[in-house]
Amino acid sequence: MKHLEIKGRSDACRIEVGVPIGRLESYCDPDRTMIITDGTVRSLYGSLFRTYEIVEIGIGEGSKMLDTVEGIYERFLSCGLDRSSFVAGVGGGIVCDVAGFAASTYLRGLPFGFVPTTLLAQVDAAIGGKNGVNYRGYKNLIGTFNQPRFVLCDHGLLATLPDRELRNGFAEVIKHALIADAPLFSYLEDRLEDVLALDPGAIEKVVYDSISIKAGIVSADETEKGERRKLNFGHTFGHALELSAGLGHGEAVSAGMVMAARLSEARGMLAGDDVERIERLLENADLPLSAEMDKDLIIEAVGKDKKRAGEEINFVLLEGIGAARVVPVKIGELREAMDDLRQHC
């Protein structure tokens, strides 16, 4: 078991890597804790938290909405939650986002913690204190910066994931290596089969290293004024592809990272050999290098991105594997990048 900590503005988050879900009661008292989860997680692990009050939400992006949060508020109210109460989100990224937002906004803020049950949630969604919901086609438009008290990462939970979900999470691991850790990228190239097979030593290393990268960046820039923007590598196009092409988050980010890598190469920032390494690793991980896209829909979705400022958007490019830089990019240049992707795929 390993520990990490993020020091936020108002609270600190303790991240426990390798703690089994069965130890949840050591972190939050069932008598004063409400668990938020989804039906899939409850069917698999509900027996481990049957002594808690439970709110079950739906599955998928359609549940990451204000009406879901309203239903949670109603449950909080009917169960008499007060400021001595605690909220625990047990599930994937959507559960963590919704649970964190509901807790952060009820009674002006209840303490909360997460037990992420997917690789995507363990290395990304549950880490960093961003909590929010989608609104009218804008992804994560309504939300807060608020750190959970704890995040418990149980690697054993990953064994129940469908292969596609595991690979969705792996895309975020690759992203972290690309923006900040060249040795981790090399490790992923060498040990890909072991990681995807959930070899205990390999999966513990990549989860811990990936969380370490994000935790370090968030501790330095919790509210995304500068350094934290690097975590958006691949996400400007990725979020747009999620909305327009129906891809999973990691699949969309994978295609988005390829587009961003090629744009980096076109600007003379990234060597062609590095682009090839990036594409090879993604392809070997069975992640997409491209996607069917309607350019107009993609540009419209990019226009709704929170990082946009006028006709430019703060875009994350690579200066090498393990080195990222945020630069302003004109929307027209992104159109050209999409044309380039079509020609090469």
N, C-alpha and C positions, 0 to 999 in steps of 0.2 A: 504494500500500500504506500502511495506517495501523496504528498500534500503540496498545494499551491495556494497562493492568496492574491486576491485583487483588492487593493485599497481604494474604495470609492470616496466620493465627497462626503456622504453621510454615514456610510457603513462599510464594513469589510466583508468580502466573500471568501469563504474557505472552500477550496475545491479538493475533494478526496478522490483520488484515482485508485480504483481497485477495491472499493468498499461494496460489499454485497447489499442488495436491496433489502434483505431481511433485517438489516441493522437500522432501518429507518427510525424505529422507535427511540433509538439512542440520540436522535437529533431533533425530534419533535414529538411532543406529548400527544397521544391519540385523543385525550380528553379535551384538548383545546385546539386541535388541528383539523382543518378541512382539506381533503385531497381532491384535486381536479385531475381527471384522467379521461381517456377515451375508451370506447367499448372493446377495442382489440387488446389494449393493455390490461384492462380490467379482467377480460376473459383469461388471459395468460397468468396474471400475477395478483389478481384481486384477493386471493386467499391470504396473501401476505400483509394486506392492510385492511382486513375486514373489520377491525376494531375502530376504524376512523369513519367519520362522516365523509361521504363521497358525492361529488358532482361529476356526472359523466357528460362530456360534450361529444359532438360529432367528429368525423374524420375528414381531413382534406381542407383545402384553402377556403371552401365554402363555410367552414366553421370559424374562421379567423375574422369575425365580424362583430360589430357593436351589438347586434341582437343576441349573440352568444354571451357576451359580457353582461348584458342586461339580465339574462336568465341566471347567471352566476350571482349577480347582486341580489336577486330575489331569494336565492337559496341562502346566501350569507345572512340576509335579513331575517328569514324565517327561522334560521338556526341560532339567531342571537349572537352572531360574531361581534366581538368588541375589540378594543385595541390590545387586549391581552391574548387575542387569538392568533393563530398561525395558519398559513396556506402553503400547501405542498403540491407542486405540479409534478405528476408522475406520467411521463410519456415522451413523445417526440417533440420536434420543434414547435409545432402548432400549439400543443398543450402547454409547453413552457412559455411561449409568447403570450397566450391568452391568460394563463394563470398569473404570470408576473404582472401583466397590465391590470387585471382585475384586483389583485392584492394591492398594487401600488396606488390605486385610485379610490378604493373603498375606505371610508372614514379617514380620508387623506393619507392613507398608507398603512397597510398591515405588513408585518414581517413575513417573508416567504422563502422557500427553498425549492430545489429541483432534484428529481431523480430522472435524468434523461435516459430513455430506453432505446434510442437509435444512435448510430455512429454520428450522423449529422448533428444531432442534438448534443452529444457528448463533446464534440470538438468545436461546435460553433454556436448553435441556437441558445444553449443553456449558459454559455459563457459570455460575460461582458456587460450584463446589466441593461441591454436593450429589450424593452417589452412593448409590444404593440399589436395593432390590428390593421387590416386593409380597409380602404374606404373608397367607394366609387371608382374602382380600377386603379387606385393609387396604392402601391404596396407599402405596408407599414407606415401609412401616413399619420396615424394617430397613435401616440405612444409616449413612453417615458424612458429616462435613464435612471435606473434604480437597481442596486445590486441585491441578488438573493443572499441570504445568510449562509447558505451552503449549496454545493452541487456535489452529488454522490454519483460517481461514474463506475458502474458495475459492468465489467467486460463480459460477464456471463450472459447478460441480457442480449448481447449482439447475436448470439447463436440462433435466436428465434427470428431474426430478420430475413425477409425475402432477399434474394441476391441483388435485385435491383435497388433496394433500399440501402444495402451495405455499400454498393458502389456510389450511390448518391452522396453518402457521407464521405467516401474516400476522395471525392472531388475536392471537398473543403480541406482535407489533409494536404493534397497536392498544392492547393492554393497557398496554404500557410508556408509550405516549403519554398514555393516560388518567390514569395515576397520577402522572406527573411532567413531562410536556412538551406543553403546549398548542400551541406552534408546530409540533411534529411532527405532532400530530393534524390541524392545518389543512393541512399539507403533504400528508398522506395523503388528505384530502378533495379537494385540488386535483390531485394527481398519481397517483390510484389506478390508472388504466389503464397508465401508464408503469411503475409498480412491479410490477404483476401480469404485465406483458409482459417483465419483467426488463431494462428499459432500464438499461444499465450505470451511468450516473450516479445514477439514482433508486434502484436496489436497493442500491448501495454506501452511499448516504446513509442509507436507513432501517435497514439492517443495522448500520452503525456507530453511528448515534444510539441505536438500541435497545440495543445492547450497552453503550454508554456509560452509559445509565440504570441498567441492571442492575449493571454493574461499580461504579458509584459507590455504589449502595445496599449491595452486598455488602461493599465495602471498609469501609463505616461500621458494618456489623452482619453479620459473617460467619455467626454461628450463630443468627440469627433470634430475637434477644431483643426487638427493637422494630421499627426501620425496615424491615428486610427482610420483615416480614410483609405490607407493602403489595404485594409481588410476587405475593401470593396473590389479588389482585383477580379475581373471577370463578371462582376455583378451588374454593371450597367446594361450590357447586352443580355446577361443572364436573366435578370428580372423581366426584361422585355420579352424574352423567349418563353419564359414561364407563362406569361399572360397571353401571348399570341400563338404559341405553338403547342401548348399543353404538355411541356416537358416537366419532369421532376426537377426539383431545385438543383441537385448536383449535376444532372444532365445538362440543364440550361447553363449553369456556371461553367461546365467543361467547354461547351461551344463558345461561351463568352470569353473564356481564357484564351482560346485559340485566336479569336478575333483580336483580342487585346495584344497578344504576342505578335501577331502579324503587323498590327499597327505600330508596335514598338520597333519592329524590324524596318518598316517603311520609313520611320523617322530616324533611322540610323542609330537607335539606342540598343538594339538587341541583335546578336549575331544569328545568322541563318542556321548554324549548327545547333544553337540553343533552341530555336523554334522547333527544329526536327526532334530534339530530345523531348521537348514538352509534348509534342503531338504523339510521339512513340509511346510515352508512358500512359497518356490518356487512352490511346487506342488499345494498348495491352491490358488496361484495366476495364476494357469494354465500355468506355465512356465516349459519347459522340464528339466528333471534331466539327460538326456542322449541324444545321437543322433547316428544314423547310421554313422559309420565312417570306412574309409579305413586307417588303421594305417600308412601305408607308405605315403599316401597323407598328412595326418596330420603332420607327422614328417617333410616332405618336406616343408609344409607351415610354421611350427615352425622354420625351418632353415632359412626362409626368414624374420623372425621377427627382427625388429631393435634392440631388447634387447639381441640378441645372441652375445656371445663372444667365438669363438672357439667351443668346444664341451659342453659349458655351456650356460645357459641363466639366466638372472636376473629374478627370479620368485617370485611372491607375495604369501606368505602363511599366515595363521592365527594362532595367539597365543591364541585366544579367540574371542568371538563375540565382535566386536568393537576394536580389536587390530590386526594390520597387521605388517609383517616384510618382507623385501626383502632379499632373499637368492639366492646364485648361485645353480642351479640345473643342473645336467648332463642330456643330451638329452636321454640317456639310461634309466634314472629314470622316465622320462616322458612316455617312452614306457611302462614301468611297470604300471604306473598309468592308462594308457588306458586299459590295460588288466584287472586291478582291476575294472574299471568301467563296463566293459563287464560282469564280473562275478556277479556284484551286481544288474544289471538292466536287 
